Amino acid sequence: MSRVVITLALAASGLLAQAPTPGPLIRLYPVAVDAGGQPVTDLTADDFKITDQNKPGTIVAFHQPRTEAPPKLDVLEFSNRTSRAPHTTAILFDMINLVDSDRNEAWKTLDKTLPQLESGEHVYFYVLNLEGTLIPIHQMGAPAPDDKTWNQNVAAAFDKVMKASSHARPVQIGAEEQQKRTFKAFEDLANTLSSFPGRRDILWIANGLTTVDDPKLEASNGDWVEKALYVPHLGVTLANDGVAVDPYVFIGNVNADVNYNMDQMALLTGGHYYSRQDVKTVVNQVAQDAASSYTLLYDPGPDNWNNKWHHLHATCERKGAKVQLRERYYAVADSRTPVERNKAGLMAAFQSPGDFAAVGLRVKFVPLDGKAGVHLEIRIDPSDLQWHEQAGKYSGAFYCLISDRNGSAPLGEPSVTDLQPELTADQYKSALKDGLPFNPDHPISDAVKQVRVIVLDQTTNEVGSITFPVK
């Protein structure tokens, strides 16, 4: 194992240059349900078959939904698996894509139904006004706390925004500008959501979707995804940010074309289309889908990135189980090297306001005798990492980044360790039971209040992190 100190920018170092060279992977979060619509959470990778443009896809990594109980922890021991898989929902009340006759009714009904949510925790609320401006009612990040009860008192702020928009949409906002501003709102929300761990959804309240065709493309069919302006950029952004859009027709009538376009938005992003259900039911269903979703990474191959739309199809080998997942992606080439992708993954976790749980971590610390520092006993869940098995040996390649924090932000330069374990079959079996150990000493100054440990799989770019107090 080699250890180096790196700059905050994670500038080129000999350590990072040792990364393997996997190609870009497609991340999917399929949900499986039985004939009664109940989640099926015990499928294996062998139960899934993926095709891309009717060609079989190679599944590189597969993880079942987390259903295990939180681990029992010792004194001064911490875990990033202390609860169910995290999930964040941003509700977007889209005035620009609601017809005038439905806008007021939807507003008044939301005033009454938002307080019925079981909890406002990890749920945020925005309005896209008639000018196409995104207005936070309960926003993500500072200064808004993650208040569980914000929805009980939301009416005053919501009503103020709505009363300021008691006019028609400005005439200078034509169909193309309307579409552009709608998509920008999605992208702005997705960029903010990307810093949150776990599944992320935009619950989009509208009753239509105005789309404008790209004049450079042939209108050979009625598929708006294939021919509409700005949709490739939107699809790539939402996929990179790991955000699904769930269209929600809350009030009003919709025609077949609107139903089709909104349903296609869900299939494009891995969301679900809801119609005329109450807010509480829909928010709970979105959270349930997130909690019961699988994580599937597959390798399209190096020749697949042709700047075109690709159709995905998934089947389940288990009788009676139906799979729901994102059905398209835009195959834009990722010009970054594997090293640059690894850097980006580390930096995202390093700068995030919260922790990520895709890779399970447990950390216990002991103060060093006579020294300003702590001894860390890190246990990494090997089932969340990619291993190469050959001749009875299991080898992997991971980074472990350790960062000091003052309670709200990083302090100084983090350190990163290149972990390239090679385990016997017995050692691998033991690690599956007790965790893969890494036990460094870590010096800390008087200003340090917290330490963050980040582990990144160099093959899949999956990340786990945990932040814990040391004072």
C-alpha positions as a Python dict, from the first residue, in 0.01 Angstrom:
ca = {
    (1, 'M'): (0, 0, 0),
    (2, 'S'): (126, 347, -83),
    (3, 'R'): (19, 670, 82),
    (4, 'V'): (53, 1026, -41),
    (5, 'V'): (-78, 1370, 47),
    (6, 'I'): (-273, 1536, -233),
    (7, 'T'): (-399, 1886, -295),
    (8, 'L'): (-765, 1975, -264),
    (9, 'A'): (-784, 1970, -643),
    (10, 'L'): (-651, 1612, -641),
    (11, 'A'): (-398, 1717, -901),
    (12, 'A'): (-216, 1454, -1102),
    (13, 'S'): (-14, 1227, -877),
    (14, 'G'): (174, 906, -924),
    (15, 'L'): (-79, 733, -701),
    (16, 'L'): (-383, 818, -905),
    (17, 'A'): (-201, 721, -1223),
    (18, 'Q'): (-207, 359, -1097),
    (19, 'A'): (-584, 335, -1150),
    (20, 'P'): (-717, 59, -1378),
    (21, 'T'): (-870, 146, -1712),
    (22, 'P'): (-1239, 56, -1711),
    (23, 'G'): (-1463, 223, -1964),
    (24, 'P'): (-1762, 438, -1868),
    (25, 'L'): (-2040, 233, -1712),
    (26, 'I'): (-2417, 280, -1735),
    (27, 'R'): (-2584, 295, -1392),
    (28, 'L'): (-2938, 168, -1364),
    (29, 'Y'): (-3168, 144, -1064),
    (30, 'P'): (-3431, -115, -1159),
    (31, 'V'): (-3735, -182, -941),
    (32, 'A'): (-3898, -525, -954),
    (33, 'V'): (-4257, -591, -850),
    (34, 'D'): (-4473, -902, -835),
    (35, 'A'): (-4817, -948, -988),
    (36, 'G'): (-4971, -764, -694),
    (37, 'G'): (-4743, -464, -733),
    (38, 'Q'): (-4536, -547, -425),
    (39, 'P'): (-4155, -505, -432),
    (40, 'V'): (-3939, -807, -508),
    (41, 'T'): (-3602, -753, -338),
    (42, 'D'): (-3423, -1090, -354),
    (43, 'L'): (-3335, -1116, -724),
    (44, 'T'): (-2977, -1188, -829),
    (45, 'A'): (-2771, -1063, -1120),
    (46, 'D'): (-2849, -1386, -1305),
    (47, 'D'): (-3218, -1297, -1294),
    (48, 'F'): (-3160, -984, -1505),
    (49, 'K'): (-3098, -970, -1878),
    (50, 'I'): (-3007, -632, -2031),
    (51, 'T'): (-3007, -548, -2401),
    (52, 'D'): (-2879, -227, -2557),
    (53, 'Q'): (-3006, -164, -2909),
    (54, 'N'): (-3114, -530, -2904),
    (55, 'K'): (-2759, -644, -2822),
    (56, 'P'): (-2685, -821, -2491),
    (57, 'G'): (-2520, -602, -2226),
    (58, 'T'): (-2255, -717, -1980),
    (59, 'I'): (-2349, -661, -1615),
    (60, 'V'): (-2033, -550, -1431),
    (61, 'A'): (-2173, -494, -1082),
    (62, 'F'): (-2503, -572, -912),
    (63, 'H'): (-2638, -490, -566),
    (64, 'Q'): (-2966, -590, -409),
    (65, 'P'): (-3180, -340, -217),
    (66, 'R'): (-3062, -296, 139),
    (67, 'T'): (-3297, -483, 371),
    (68, 'E'): (-3058, -579, 650),
    (69, 'A'): (-3091, -435, 1000),
    (70, 'P'): (-2844, -160, 1099),
    (71, 'P'): (-2526, -300, 1257),
    (72, 'K'): (-2476, -295, 1633),
    (73, 'L'): (-2196, -50, 1709),
    (74, 'D'): (-1942, -32, 1990),
    (75, 'V'): (-1842, 284, 2174),
    (76, 'L'): (-1661, 525, 1937),
    (77, 'E'): (-1773, 314, 1638),
    (78, 'F'): (-1969, 459, 1347),
    (79, 'S'): (-2138, 327, 1031),
    (80, 'N'): (-2283, 473, 712),
    (81, 'R'): (-2549, 200, 719),
    (82, 'T'): (-2743, 309, 1029),
    (83, 'S'): (-3075, 339, 845),
    (84, 'R'): (-3247, 238, 522),
    (85, 'A'): (-3099, 350, 194),
    (86, 'P'): (-3115, 733, 184),
    (87, 'H'): (-3355, 905, -53),
    (88, 'T'): (-3425, 1269, -140),
    (89, 'T'): (-3729, 1409, -320),
    (90, 'A'): (-3763, 1758, -467),
    (91, 'I'): (-4127, 1847, -543),
    (92, 'L'): (-4153, 2086, -839),
    (93, 'F'): (-4484, 2271, -882),
    (94, 'D'): (-4454, 2367, -1247),
    (95, 'M'): (-4680, 2666, -1321),
    (96, 'I'): (-4541, 2716, -1670),
    (97, 'N'): (-4667, 2370, -1772),
    (98, 'L'): (-5004, 2390, -1596),
    (99, 'V'): (-5302, 2530, -1785),
    (100, 'D'): (-5469, 2835, -1631),
    (101, 'S'): (-5788, 2648, -1540),
    (102, 'D'): (-5596, 2392, -1332),
    (103, 'R'): (-5335, 2615, -1168),
    (104, 'N'): (-5547, 2763, -890),
    (105, 'E'): (-5719, 2435, -807),
    (106, 'A'): (-5385, 2257, -783),
    (107, 'W'): (-5249, 2536, -560),
    (108, 'K'): (-5538, 2521, -314),
    (109, 'T'): (-5537, 2141, -307),
    (110, 'L'): (-5163, 2130, -236),
    (111, 'D'): (-5211, 2379, 48),
    (112, 'K'): (-5442, 2122, 208),
    (113, 'T'): (-5256, 1803, 123),
    (114, 'L'): (-4887, 1888, 181),
    (115, 'P'): (-4942, 1899, 561),
    (116, 'Q'): (-5065, 1538, 534),
    (117, 'L'): (-4718, 1408, 449),
    (118, 'E'): (-4597, 1173, 719),
    (119, 'S'): (-4272, 1370, 738),
    (120, 'G'): (-4109, 1654, 550),
    (121, 'E'): (-3762, 1512, 611),
    (122, 'H'): (-3556, 1472, 292),
    (123, 'V'): (-3843, 1633, 95),
    (124, 'Y'): (-3802, 1979, -61),
    (125, 'F'): (-4043, 2206, -245),
    (126, 'Y'): (-3993, 2445, -539),
    (127, 'V'): (-4216, 2645, -772),
    (128, 'L'): (-4137, 2712, -1138),
    (129, 'N'): (-4323, 3039, -1194),
    (130, 'L'): (-4479, 3171, -1514),
    (131, 'E'): (-4156, 3348, -1610),
    (132, 'G'): (-3967, 3018, -1583),
    (133, 'T'): (-3785, 3116, -1263),
    (134, 'L'): (-3720, 2847, -1003),
    (135, 'I'): (-3837, 2968, -661),
    (136, 'P'): (-3755, 2771, -344),
    (137, 'I'): (-4030, 2724, -87),
    (138, 'H'): (-3835, 2471, 119),
    (139, 'Q'): (-3495, 2455, -42),
    (140, 'M'): (-3210, 2208, -35),
    (141, 'G'): (-2906, 2307, 166),
    (142, 'A'): (-2837, 2620, 370),
    (143, 'P'): (-3008, 2819, 501),
    (144, 'A'): (-3298, 2572, 513),
    (145, 'P'): (-3257, 2291, 769),
    (146, 'D'): (-3375, 1939, 696),
    (147, 'D'): (-3689, 2016, 893),
    (148, 'K'): (-3929, 1724, 933),
    (149, 'T'): (-4224, 1957, 992),
    (150, 'W'): (-4179, 2229, 727),
    (151, 'N'): (-4478, 2096, 534),
    (152, 'Q'): (-4707, 2179, 827),
    (153, 'N'): (-4646, 2552, 778),
    (154, 'V'): (-4584, 2575, 405),
    (155, 'A'): (-4907, 2752, 305),
    (156, 'A'): (-4795, 3110, 380),
    (157, 'A'): (-4479, 3094, 171),
    (158, 'F'): (-4650, 2899, -108),
    (159, 'D'): (-4946, 3138, -120),
    (160, 'K'): (-4716, 3439, -142),
    (161, 'V'): (-4544, 3298, -450),
    (162, 'M'): (-4872, 3201, -612),
    (163, 'K'): (-5036, 3539, -553),
    (164, 'A'): (-4737, 3708, -714),
    (165, 'S'): (-4810, 3500, -1024),
    (166, 'S'): (-5178, 3582, -1067),
    (167, 'H'): (-5128, 3673, -1433),
    (168, 'A'): (-5090, 3504, -1767),
    (169, 'R'): (-4759, 3364, -1891),
    (170, 'P'): (-4559, 3645, -2056),
    (171, 'V'): (-4628, 3657, -2429),
    (172, 'Q'): (-4256, 3673, -2511),
    (173, 'I'): (-4211, 3322, -2374),
    (174, 'G'): (-4285, 3110, -2676),
    (175, 'A'): (-4295, 2732, -2698),
    (176, 'E'): (-3919, 2687, -2740),
    (177, 'E'): (-3837, 2920, -2451),
    (178, 'Q'): (-4097, 2746, -2235),
    (179, 'Q'): (-3934, 2409, -2303),
    (180, 'K'): (-3584, 2548, -2246),
    (181, 'R'): (-3676, 2700, -1909),
    (182, 'T'): (-3853, 2384, -1797),
    (183, 'F'): (-3550, 2171, -1878),
    (184, 'K'): (-3317, 2421, -1710),
    (185, 'A'): (-3524, 2393, -1392),
    (186, 'F'): (-3484, 2014, -1403),
    (187, 'E'): (-3110, 2048, -1452),
    (188, 'D'): (-3067, 2307, -1175),
    (189, 'L'): (-3254, 2086, -930),
    (190, 'A'): (-3063, 1778, -1044),
    (191, 'N'): (-2727, 1951, -1000),
    (192, 'T'): (-2820, 2035, -640),
    (193, 'L'): (-2963, 1689, -574),
    (194, 'S'): (-2642, 1526, -698),
    (195, 'S'): (-2465, 1615, -372),
    (196, 'F'): (-2714, 1408, -171),
    (197, 'P'): (-2652, 1037, -108),
    (198, 'G'): (-2873, 758, -235),
    (199, 'R'): (-3163, 778, -480),
    (200, 'R'): (-3287, 1123, -587),
    (201, 'D'): (-3617, 1212, -750),
    (202, 'I'): (-3786, 1521, -889),
    (203, 'L'): (-4162, 1488, -840),
    (204, 'W'): (-4280, 1709, -1125),
    (205, 'I'): (-4636, 1845, -1087),
    (206, 'A'): (-4766, 1952, -1429),
    (207, 'N'): (-5041, 1856, -1670),
    (208, 'G'): (-4860, 1890, -1998),
    (209, 'L'): (-4523, 1911, -2166),
    (210, 'T'): (-4469, 2156, -2448),
    (211, 'T'): (-4202, 2023, -2680),
    (212, 'V'): (-4037, 2173, -2985),
    (213, 'D'): (-3876, 1966, -3256),
    (214, 'D'): (-3516, 2012, -3355),
    (215, 'P'): (-3532, 2150, -3712),
    (216, 'K'): (-3204, 1975, -3794),
    (217, 'L'): (-3360, 1633, -3741),
    (218, 'E'): (-3604, 1450, -3961),
    (219, 'A'): (-3950, 1424, -3808),
    (220, 'S'): (-3984, 1064, -3918),
    (221, 'N'): (-4188, 956, -3619),
    (222, 'G'): (-4379, 1101, -3327),
    (223, 'D'): (-4113, 1021, -3067),
    (224, 'W'): (-4041, 1350, -2887),
    (225, 'V'): (-3730, 1209, -2716),
    (226, 'E'): (-3570, 1133, -3051),
    (227, 'K'): (-3647, 1463, -3219),
    (228, 'A'): (-3713, 1731, -2952),
    (229, 'L'): (-3474, 2017, -2886),
    (230, 'Y'): (-3251, 2002, -2577),
    (231, 'V'): (-3360, 1653, -2470),
    (232, 'P'): (-3015, 1494, -2527),
    (233, 'H'): (-2855, 1752, -2298),
    (234, 'L'): (-3127, 1699, -2039),
    (235, 'G'): (-3093, 1321, -2054),
    (236, 'V'): (-2714, 1332, -2009),
    (237, 'T'): (-2735, 1580, -1720),
    (238, 'L'): (-2995, 1382, -1528),
    (239, 'A'): (-2809, 1056, -1586),
    (240, 'N'): (-2478, 1205, -1469),
    (241, 'D'): (-2647, 1347, -1159),
    (242, 'G'): (-2831, 1021, -1091),
    (243, 'V'): (-3173, 1191, -1076),
    (244, 'A'): (-3508, 1052, -1190),
    (245, 'V'): (-3808, 1265, -1290),
    (246, 'D'): (-4150, 1142, -1178),
    (247, 'P'): (-4424, 1323, -1378),
    (248, 'Y'): (-4733, 1381, -1165),
    (249, 'V'): (-5067, 1493, -1308),
    (250, 'F'): (-5222, 1619, -988),
    (251, 'I'): (-5526, 1811, -1115),
    (252, 'G'): (-5696, 1846, -1454),
    (253, 'N'): (-5745, 1657, -1774),
    (254, 'V'): (-5475, 1541, -2008),
    (255, 'N'): (-5495, 1409, -2361),
    (256, 'A'): (-5321, 1110, -2514),
    (257, 'D'): (-5025, 1312, -2645),
    (258, 'V'): (-4959, 1464, -2303),
    (259, 'N'): (-4986, 1125, -2135),
    (260, 'Y'): (-4736, 987, -2385),
    (261, 'N'): (-4483, 1266, -2345),
    (262, 'M'): (-4493, 1265, -1966),
    (263, 'D'): (-4468, 889, -1956),
    (264, 'Q'): (-4166, 908, -2188),
    (265, 'M'): (-4002, 1156, -1947),
    (266, 'A'): (-4033, 893, -1674),
    (267, 'L'): (-3890, 619, -1896),
    (268, 'L'): (-3607, 849, -2005),
    (269, 'T'): (-3494, 912, -1647),
    (270, 'G'): (-3596, 599, -1456),
    (271, 'G'): (-3893, 761, -1283),
    (272, 'H'): (-4261, 669, -1267),
    (273, 'Y'): (-4568, 847, -1409),
    (274, 'Y'): (-4840, 924, -1152),
    (275, 'S'): (-5191, 1050, -1221),
    (276, 'R'): (-5457, 1190, -986),
    (277, 'Q'): (-5335, 1030, -664),
    (278, 'D'): (-5298, 1228, -343),
    (279, 'V'): (-4960, 1378, -258),
    (280, 'K'): (-4902, 1162, 47),
    (281, 'T'): (-4954, 841, -151),
    (282, 'V'): (-4726, 950, -434),
    (283, 'V'): (-4441, 1073, -209),
    (284, 'N'): (-4457, 746, -14),
    (285, 'Q'): (-4457, 544, -337),
    (286, 'V'): (-4154, 730, -472),
    (287, 'A'): (-3970, 661, -146),
    (288, 'Q'): (-4074, 294, -151),
    (289, 'D'): (-3947, 251, -508),
    (290, 'A'): (-3616, 407, -404),
    (291, 'A'): (-3583, 179, -103),
    (292, 'S'): (-3655, -133, -310),
    (293, 'S'): (-3443, -49, -614),
    (294, 'Y'): (-3143, -253, -724),
    (295, 'T'): (-2816, -102, -840),
    (296, 'L'): (-2695, -239, -1171),
    (297, 'L'): (-2387, -127, -1362),
    (298, 'Y'): (-2322, -256, -1708),
    (299, 'D'): (-2052, -199, -1965),
    (300, 'P'): (-2182, -95, -2309),
    (301, 'G'): (-1835, -142, -2461),
    (302, 'P'): (-1594, 114, -2609),
    (303, 'D'): (-1763, 130, -2950),
    (304, 'N'): (-2102, 221, -2808),
    (305, 'W'): (-2046, 593, -2745),
    (306, 'N'): (-2175, 728, -3075),
    (307, 'N'): (-2368, 1041, -2967),
    (308, 'K'): (-2702, 878, -3039),
    (309, 'W'): (-3003, 764, -2841),
    (310, 'H'): (-2989, 405, -2722),
    (311, 'H'): (-3283, 191, -2617),
    (312, 'L'): (-3240, -32, -2313),
    (313, 'H'): (-3455, -330, -2233),
    (314, 'A'): (-3452, -543, -1920),
    (315, 'T'): (-3619, -875, -1859),
    (316, 'C'): (-3643, -1077, -1543),
    (317, 'E'): (-3594, -1451, -1547),
    (318, 'R'): (-3812, -1500, -1240),
    (319, 'K'): (-4170, -1580, -1328),
    (320, 'G'): (-4420, -1317, -1219),
    (321, 'A'): (-4164, -1041, -1155),
    (322, 'K'): (-4182, -726, -1366),
    (323, 'V'): (-3892, -483, -1398),
    (324, 'Q'): (-3917, -105, -1422),
    (325, 'L'): (-3610, 101, -1515),
    (326, 'R'): (-3473, 376, -1734),
    (327, 'E'): (-3525, 273, -2096),
    (328, 'R'): (-3299, 515, -2281),
    (329, 'Y'): (-2973, 698, -2259),
    (330, 'Y'): (-2786, 932, -2487),
    (331, 'A'): (-2449, 775, -2564),
    (332, 'V'): (-2232, 1085, -2542),
    (333, 'A'): (-1864, 1001, -2523),
    (334, 'D'): (-1693, 1060, -2188),
    (335, 'S'): (-1356, 1207, -2281),
    (336, 'R'): (-1222, 1179, -1928),
    (337, 'T'): (-961, 918, -1850),
    (338, 'P'): (-1035, 657, -1582),
    (339, 'V'): (-802, 851, -1353),
    (340, 'E'): (-1005, 1169, -1405),
    (341, 'R'): (-1330, 982, -1337),
    (342, 'N'): (-1182, 850, -1012),
    (343, 'K'): (-1073, 1200, -913),
    (344, 'A'): (-1420, 1336, -982),
    (345, 'G'): (-1581, 1064, -768),
    (346, 'L'): (-1345, 1132, -478),
    (347, 'M'): (-1394, 1506, -500),
    (348, 'A'): (-1774, 1477, -509),
    (349, 'A'): (-1770, 1275, -187),
    (350, 'F'): (-1504, 1502, -34),
    (351, 'Q'): (-1710, 1817, -97),
    (352, 'S'): (-2055, 1670, -28),
    (353, 'P'): (-2257, 1801, 268),
    (354, 'G'): (-2353, 1443, 353),
    (355, 'D'): (-2225, 1089, 334),
    (356, 'F'): (-2271, 820, 69),
    (357, 'A'): (-2361, 458, 143),
    (358, 'A'): (-2308, 275, -187),
    (359, 'V'): (-2001, 117, -22),
    (360, 'G'): (-2067, 9, 336),
    (361, 'L'): (-1823, 138, 598),
    (362, 'R'): (-1771, 97, 971),
    (363, 'V'): (-1508, 300, 1154),
    (364, 'K'): (-1390, 280, 1515),
    (365, 'F'): (-1127, 515, 1650),
    (366, 'V'): (-895, 516, 1949),
    (367, 'P'): (-695, 825, 2060),
    (368, 'L'): (-322, 777, 2017),
    (369, 'D'): (-128, 772, 2343),
    (370, 'G'): (88, 1080, 2380),
    (371, 'K'): (18, 1195, 2025),
    (372, 'A'): (-226, 1434, 1856),
    (373, 'G'): (-411, 1180, 1650),
    (374, 'V'): (-634, 873, 1635),
    (375, 'H'): (-594, 511, 1538),
    (376, 'L'): (-866, 418, 1288),
    (377, 'E'): (-1011, 70, 1254),
    (378, 'I'): (-1187, 84, 916),
    (379, 'R'): (-1401, -203, 793),
    (380, 'I'): (-1513, -196, 429),
    (381, 'D'): (-1799, -413, 302),
    (382, 'P'): (-1634, -622, 27),
    (383, 'S'): (-1970, -720, -122),
    (384, 'D'): (-2007, -358, -241),
    (385, 'L'): (-1673, -366, -426),
    (386, 'Q'): (-1563, -514, -756),
    (387, 'W'): (-1325, -810, -728),
    (388, 'H'): (-1129, -1005, -986),
    (389, 'E'): (-1108, -1376, -912),
    (390, 'Q'): (-826, -1580, -1061),
    (391, 'A'): (-655, -1900, -948),
    (392, 'G'): (-833, -1892, -614),
    (393, 'K'): (-726, -1533, -536),
    (394, 'Y'): (-946, -1223, -510),
    (395, 'S'): (-790, -891, -608),
    (396, 'G'): (-936, -540, -606),
    (397, 'A'): (-834, -175, -641),
    (398, 'F'): (-977, 95, -417),
    (399, 'Y'): (-889, 435, -277),
    (400, 'C'): (-934, 541, 82),
    (401, 'L'): (-937, 918, 136),
    (402, 'I'): (-924, 1062, 489),
    (403, 'S'): (-1020, 1425, 544),
    (404, 'D'): (-1020, 1649, 852),
    (405, 'R'): (-1318, 1879, 909),
    (406, 'N'): (-1405, 2162, 1146),
    (407, 'G'): (-1768, 2054, 1175),
    (408, 'S'): (-1896, 2216, 857),
    (409, 'A'): (-1615, 2217, 600),
    (410, 'P'): (-1288, 2039, 518),
    (411, 'L'): (-963, 2144, 683),
    (412, 'G'): (-625, 2127, 513),
    (413, 'E'): (-530, 1864, 259),
    (414, 'P'): (-678, 1515, 265),
    (415, 'S'): (-464, 1204, 238),
    (416, 'V'): (-539, 915, 5),
    (417, 'T'): (-425, 555, 18),
    (418, 'D'): (-416, 315, -274),
    (419, 'L'): (-556, -19, -153),
    (420, 'Q'): (-488, -314, -382),
    (421, 'P'): (-562, -618, -167),
    (422, 'E'): (-512, -973, -284),
    (423, 'L'): (-702, -1223, -72),
    (424, 'T'): (-714, -1597, -54),
    (425, 'A'): (-1054, -1763, -70),
    (426, 'D'): (-1056, -1798, 310),
    (427, 'Q'): (-954, -1436, 362),
    (428, 'Y'): (-1225, -1320, 123),
    (429, 'K'): (-1485, -1531, 307),
    (430, 'S'): (-1371, -1380, 637),
    (431, 'A'): (-1389, -1027, 493),
    (432, 'L'): (-1748, -1086, 378),
    (433, 'K'): (-1835, -1165, 739),
    (434, 'D'): (-1627, -908, 929),
    (435, 'G'): (-1537, -645, 669),
    (436, 'L'): (-1216, -571, 481),
    (437, 'P'): (-980, -415, 739),
    (438, 'F'): (-768, -103, 700),
    (439, 'N'): (-616, 33, 1021),
    (440, 'P'): (-413, 354, 974),
    (441, 'D'): (-299, 605, 1234),
    (442, 'H'): (-427, 953, 1152),
    (443, 'P'): (-275, 1272, 1298),
    (444, 'I'): (-515, 1556, 1384),
    (445, 'S'): (-470, 1914, 1500),
    (446, 'D'): (-659, 2098, 1774),
    (447, 'A'): (-891, 2255, 1512),
    (448, 'V'): (-1019, 1919, 1389),
    (449, 'K'): (-1365, 1826, 1515),
    (450, 'Q'): (-1458, 1557, 1262),
    (451, 'V'): (-1291, 1309, 1031),
    (452, 'R'): (-1440, 1184, 704),
    (453, 'V'): (-1338, 850, 554),
    (454, 'I'): (-1414, 791, 185),
    (455, 'V'): (-1368, 467, -7),
    (456, 'L'): (-1393, 458, -387),
    (457, 'D'): (-1390, 148, -606),
    (458, 'Q'): (-1150, 227, -891),
    (459, 'T'): (-1334, -4, -1132),
    (460, 'T'): (-1695, 108, -1081),
    (461, 'N'): (-1647, 453, -919),
    (462, 'E'): (-1893, 348, -645),
    (463, 'V'): (-1835, 547, -327),
    (464, 'G'): (-1893, 508, 44),
    (465, 'S'): (-1818, 773, 305),
    (466, 'I'): (-1868, 833, 674),
    (467, 'T'): (-1810, 1144, 885),
    (468, 'F'): (-1770, 1110, 1261),
    (469, 'P'): (-1674, 1334, 1556),
    (470, 'V'): (-1333, 1295, 1715),
    (471, 'K'): (-1393, 1564, 1982),
}
